[in-house]
Amino acid sequence: MTSTADRILDVTQELIQTQGFNAISFNHIADQVGIRKPSIVHHFPTKAALGSAVVKRYREHMNSMAEQFFASGAKTSRQAFDFYCLPFMEFAATESKICLCGALGGEFFALPEEMQQEVRAFFDHHQQMLAQVFQQGQQQGEIKKQDGPVALAQLVVSALQGALITQRATGAPDQVANVVNALRSSIFTG
């Protein structure tokens, strides 16, 4: 059974991904969860505390998925890239949902400091993880000549986040898939 705190986190995450952090309130969340506002305050005394908890849980979940993938055996850089793109493809299959940290990145300077730190940690980790993947790929000859693994990781993270936002704004259903395919063909040999 899901706890009230988990339901609050789930609804808040969904609302941030579809509407943004600054567009939601405790009243809005309480209505969606089916509880009263004091129940939220009992678990999360401030909106900043709630937002930080949502981002931390999301970041830990995404990091755990990546760690499980890499722990399951040796992977090529192309397999790692394709795995990394899966959540973006899943978000793209929805009408209005984007990556939680991508949504928050758009309102970064309006976020409380503790949320900024969580969002920054998300992007830093993803870029470092991809840089390692691309460095390994360059060493194994899987990667076309590029500016370097760090720049390539920054390109991929930025392109995928931007593709989600652009797809949402334009309604172009293939935006993310087209970006993933373009990245794949420009990064990998063969």
C-alpha positions as CSV (number, residue, x, y, z in Angstrom):
1,M,0.0,0.0,0.0
2,T,1.3,3.4,-0.9
3,S,1.8,5.8,2.0
4,T,0.3,9.3,2.1
5,A,3.8,10.8,1.7
6,D,4.4,8.7,-1.4
7,R,1.1,9.7,-2.9
8,I,1.9,13.4,-2.2
9,L,5.4,12.9,-3.9
10,D,3.8,11.1,-6.9
11,V,1.2,13.8,-7.5
12,T,3.7,16.6,-7.0
13,Q,6.1,15.1,-9.5
14,E,3.3,14.6,-12.0
15,L,2.2,18.2,-11.6
16,I,5.8,19.6,-11.9
17,Q,6.4,17.6,-15.0
18,T,3.2,18.8,-16.6
19,Q,2.7,22.3,-15.2
20,G,5.9,23.4,-13.4
21,F,6.8,23.9,-9.8
22,N,5.8,27.6,-9.5
23,A,2.3,26.8,-11.0
24,I,1.3,24.4,-8.2
25,S,0.2,24.9,-4.6
26,F,-0.4,22.8,-1.6
27,N,-4.1,23.2,-2.2
28,H,-3.7,22.0,-5.8
29,I,-1.7,19.0,-4.6
30,A,-4.2,18.2,-1.7
31,D,-7.1,18.2,-4.2
32,Q,-5.3,15.8,-6.5
33,V,-4.3,13.5,-3.7
34,G,-7.7,13.7,-2.0
35,I,-6.5,14.9,1.3
36,R,-6.5,18.2,3.2
37,K,-3.6,20.7,3.0
38,P,-2.6,20.1,6.7
39,S,-1.8,16.5,5.7
40,I,0.8,17.7,3.3
41,V,2.3,20.1,5.8
42,H,2.5,17.2,8.3
43,H,4.9,15.4,5.9
44,F,6.5,18.4,4.1
45,P,6.4,21.6,6.2
46,T,7.3,23.9,3.2
47,K,6.8,23.8,-0.5
48,A,10.6,23.9,-0.9
49,A,10.9,20.8,1.4
50,L,8.4,19.0,-0.8
51,G,10.0,20.0,-4.0
52,S,13.5,18.9,-2.8
53,A,12.1,15.6,-1.7
54,V,10.5,15.0,-5.1
55,V,13.7,15.9,-7.0
56,K,15.9,13.8,-4.7
57,R,13.6,10.8,-5.1
58,Y,13.6,11.2,-8.9
59,R,17.3,11.7,-9.1
60,E,17.9,8.6,-6.9
61,H,15.5,6.5,-9.0
62,M,17.2,7.5,-12.3
63,N,20.6,6.9,-10.9
64,S,19.6,3.5,-9.5
65,M,18.3,2.5,-13.0
66,A,21.5,3.5,-14.6
67,E,23.6,1.6,-12.0
68,Q,21.5,-1.5,-12.4
69,F,22.0,-1.4,-16.2
70,F,25.8,-1.0,-15.9
71,A,26.1,-3.6,-13.2
72,S,24.4,-6.2,-15.4
73,G,27.5,-6.7,-17.5
74,A,29.7,-5.1,-20.1
75,K,27.8,-2.9,-22.4
76,T,28.8,-1.1,-25.6
77,S,28.6,2.7,-25.6
78,R,25.8,2.5,-28.1
79,Q,23.8,0.2,-25.8
80,A,24.4,2.6,-22.9
81,F,23.3,5.5,-25.1
82,D,20.1,3.7,-26.1
83,F,19.4,2.8,-22.5
84,Y,19.9,6.4,-21.5
85,C,17.4,7.6,-24.1
86,L,14.6,5.3,-23.0
87,P,13.1,7.6,-20.4
88,F,13.1,10.4,-22.9
89,M,11.3,8.3,-25.4
90,E,8.7,7.4,-22.7
91,F,8.2,11.0,-21.8
92,A,7.8,11.8,-25.5
93,A,5.0,9.2,-25.7
94,T,2.9,11.3,-23.3
95,E,1.1,14.4,-24.4
96,S,2.5,16.9,-21.8
97,K,5.1,15.3,-19.5
98,I,8.8,16.1,-19.6
99,C,11.7,15.2,-17.5
100,L,11.2,16.5,-13.9
101,C,14.7,18.1,-13.8
102,G,14.2,19.5,-17.3
103,A,11.0,21.2,-16.2
104,L,12.7,22.6,-13.1
105,G,15.7,23.7,-15.2
106,G,13.4,26.1,-17.0
107,E,12.5,27.7,-13.7
108,F,15.9,27.2,-12.0
109,F,16.5,30.8,-10.7
110,A,12.9,30.9,-9.3
111,L,13.5,27.7,-7.3
112,P,14.5,27.6,-3.6
113,E,18.3,27.0,-3.1
114,E,17.8,23.4,-1.8
115,M,15.9,22.5,-5.0
116,Q,18.5,24.2,-7.2
117,Q,21.2,22.0,-5.6
118,E,19.2,18.8,-6.3
119,V,18.6,19.8,-9.9
120,R,22.2,20.7,-10.4
121,A,23.3,17.3,-8.9
122,F,21.0,15.5,-11.4
123,F,22.5,17.2,-14.4
124,D,26.1,16.9,-13.1
125,H,25.7,13.2,-12.5
126,H,24.1,12.5,-15.9
127,Q,26.8,14.4,-17.8
128,Q,29.5,12.7,-15.8
129,M,28.0,9.3,-16.4
130,L,27.6,9.9,-20.2
131,A,31.1,11.3,-20.4
132,Q,32.4,8.0,-19.0
133,V,30.4,6.1,-21.5
134,F,31.7,8.1,-24.4
135,Q,35.3,8.0,-23.2
136,Q,35.0,4.2,-23.1
137,G,33.4,4.3,-26.5
138,Q,36.2,6.4,-27.9
139,Q,38.8,4.0,-26.5
140,Q,37.0,1.1,-28.1
141,G,36.5,2.8,-31.5
142,E,32.7,3.0,-31.3
143,I,32.6,6.8,-31.3
144,K,33.3,9.0,-34.3
145,K,35.9,11.7,-33.8
146,Q,34.3,14.3,-31.5
147,D,35.4,17.3,-29.3
148,G,35.7,15.0,-26.3
149,P,33.5,12.9,-24.0
150,V,32.5,15.8,-21.7
151,A,31.4,18.0,-24.6
152,L,29.6,15.1,-26.2
153,A,27.8,14.3,-22.9
154,Q,26.7,17.9,-22.6
155,L,25.4,17.8,-26.1
156,V,23.4,14.7,-25.5
157,V,21.8,15.8,-22.3
158,S,21.0,19.3,-23.7
159,A,19.6,17.9,-27.0
160,L,17.3,15.4,-25.2
161,Q,16.0,17.8,-22.7
162,G,15.5,20.4,-25.4
163,A,13.8,17.9,-27.7
164,L,11.2,17.1,-24.9
165,I,10.4,20.8,-24.4
166,T,10.2,21.5,-28.1
167,Q,8.0,18.5,-28.7
168,R,5.7,19.7,-26.0
169,A,5.5,23.2,-27.5
170,T,5.2,22.2,-31.1
171,G,3.2,19.0,-30.8
172,A,5.5,17.4,-33.3
173,P,5.2,13.7,-32.2
174,D,8.5,12.6,-33.6
175,Q,10.7,15.4,-32.3
176,V,12.4,13.3,-29.6
177,A,12.8,10.2,-31.8
178,N,14.3,12.3,-34.6
179,V,16.8,13.9,-32.2
180,V,17.7,10.5,-30.7
181,N,18.3,9.1,-34.2
182,A,20.3,12.1,-35.3
183,L,22.5,11.9,-32.2
184,R,23.0,8.1,-32.7
185,S,24.1,8.6,-36.3
186,S,26.4,11.5,-35.6
187,I,28.1,9.9,-32.5
188,F,28.6,6.2,-33.3
189,T,30.6,4.5,-36.0
190,G,29.0,1.9,-38.2
